[in-house]
């Protein structure tokens, strides 16, 4: 998913479950897509990155409903919540 994008490595574990029964959901495809370390999205025409595939990926949940993806920590961009959090 990283495709040579520089940044701080990040291992994501995400569990998918049924909100009504709390049963885990195996064999679900999870779509990951986020900004790079400078806040730019790949594959987004407004960013000038149309056709790029970096920081996009699919992962299937296992028997415990967990999907795992190795990526980088996303950067800040205008429009995202202000940092640090307001008090």
C-alpha positions in Angstrom: 0.0 0.0 0.0 2.9 2.4 0.7 4.4 2.3 -2.8 7.6 4.1 -1.7 5.8 6.9 0.1 8.0 8.3 2.8 6.7 8.5 6.4 6.4 7.0 9.8 5.5 3.3 9.5 2.0 2.4 10.8 0.5 -1.1 11.2 -3.3 -1.0 11.3 -5.5 -3.7 12.7 -9.2 -3.2 12.1 -11.9 -5.6 13.3 -15.2 -5.8 11.5 -18.3 -7.0 13.4 -22.1 -7.0 13.1 -23.4 -4.1 15.1 -26.6 -5.9 16.0 -25.2 -9.3 17.1 -21.5 -8.3 17.9 -20.5 -11.3 15.8 -17.2 -10.9 14.0 -17.4 -10.9 10.2 -14.7 -13.0 8.4 -14.1 -12.7 4.7 -15.0 -9.0 4.4 -12.9 -6.8 2.1 -11.8 -3.5 3.8 -10.9 -0.6 1.6 -8.0 1.5 3.0 -7.3 5.0 1.5 -5.6 7.9 3.2 -3.3 10.9 2.7 0.4 10.8 2.6 2.8 12.4 5.1 2.2 15.8 3.6 -1.6 15.5 3.5 -1.9 14.7 -0.3 -4.2 11.8 -1.5 -3.2 9.6 -4.4 -5.7 8.9 -7.2 -7.6 12.1 -6.6 -7.9 14.6 -9.5 -8.3 17.6 -7.2 -4.8 16.8 -5.8 -3.3 16.4 -9.2 -2.6 12.7 -8.5 -5.2 11.1 -10.8 -4.1 7.6 -11.8 -1.8 7.2 -8.8 -2.5 4.2 -6.5 -0.3 4.9 -3.4 -1.8 4.6 0.0 -4.8 2.7 -1.3 -5.3 -1.0 -0.6 -7.7 -3.8 0.2 -7.4 -6.4 3.0 -9.7 -9.3 3.8 -10.7 -10.0 7.3 -9.6 -13.2 8.9 -11.6 -15.7 11.0 -11.6 -13.2 13.9 -12.9 -10.4 11.6 -9.5 -8.6 11.6 -8.0 -6.9 8.6 -4.4 -5.8 8.8 -2.5 -3.2 6.6 1.0 -1.8 6.8 1.1 1.9 5.8 2.4 5.2 6.9 1.0 7.8 9.4 -1.1 10.3 7.3 -0.3 13.9 7.3 -2.4 17.0 8.1 -4.2 18.9 5.4 -6.5 22.0 5.3 -10.0 20.9 6.2 -9.0 18.3 8.8 -9.6 19.1 12.4 -7.2 21.6 13.9 -4.1 20.4 15.8 -3.7 20.4 18.7 -7.3 19.6 19.7 -9.2 22.6 21.0 -9.8 22.6 24.7 
